[in-house]
Structure formats: structure tokens, C-alpha cells
Amino acid sequence: MARVCQVTGKKPQTGNSVSHSNIKTKRRFLPNLQTKRFYYAEEDRWVTLKVSTEAIRTINKNGLASVIKGLRAKGATI
């Protein structure tokens, strides 16, 4: 599975590691992804999502039902 948040769509970014002598080498900045289980009461089941910590805060704020409704509107299978 790719390193992409299922809710926000965050992906790895690229940048440079800069040494003390100002030599630049390519590196990747990975999103803080967590595999988390949520209880989806409307369907009476557990849902496992690969989400960033920002997405966990979004789910806590807006509710799991509205987030899943938005994901399904985009065409994701949950």
C-alpha cells in the first residue's frame, strides 16, 4: 500500500538534505501516517483506514460518518 493518506491525500514530498558545508542531497519527507481502526456505527462494523494525524483530527471534529460519505462521493471503497 502506498504512503498516501486515504482522507487528506497527503503524499511524500521531496527536498534536500543540506549539510554543514551546504552540500545538497535529495531526500524524502514522509507524512505521519497511522493505520487506525474506527467504529462505524451506521453500518455496525469496524473500518480500518490509513490516515495522517491531521486526518484523525478531522475525523474527531467532523465525525466519521461525514468523512466516509465524502470518501465514497470521490469513489473510494470503504
N, C-alpha and C positions, 0 to 999 in steps of 0.2 A: 504494500500500500504506500502511496506517495506521501511525502511530508507536506500535506495540504490540509488546512482546517476545513471541515465539512460545512461549517456555518459561515465563517467570515471569508474563506478563500485565501487566507494568508499562505504564502509560499516562501521558500528560502530566497534570500536576497544575496547578491554578490557585492563584494567590495574589496578593499585592500587591507592587508596587514602591513602596518608601517613600522619599521624597526627604528632604533635609536639613530642609526645613520641615514634614515629616510629612504631606505630601500623598500620598494613596494612589491608584495607578492599577493596573488589572488587568494581570497578566502570566501567562505560562505557564512552568512548569518542565518541560523536556523530558527524558525518560530518555536515558541514554547508550547508544544503540543502534548496533550494528555489524552489517554484513552479512558473515557468515563462512561459509566452506566447511569442512565436516568430512568426513573419510573414514569411511564407514560400512562396516566390514569384513564384517559379517554378510550384506549384500547386494552387496558388492563394487562400491560406487559412491560418488560424492561427493554430499553433501547440503548445500544452501545454506539457512541459517537467518538470520533477522533477530532477533538476540538482544542483550540488555543485557550489560554487562560482568559483572554478578553471575551471569547465566546461563552465561557462559563459564566462570566459576569452578566453578559447579555441575556442568557437563559434565566439566570436568577432574577433579573429585572423585568423582562417581558413575559416570562413563562415559557415552559417547554412546548405547550400546545401551539402558541403563535409562531414559534421558531420552526417547528416541524411543518406547520401549514405553509410557511414561506419557502421552506426547502422543497416541499412537494410541488409548489407552484413553479419552481425552477426546473422541475423534472427529476429530482433526486429520489432514489428509492430508499425508504427508511424502514 
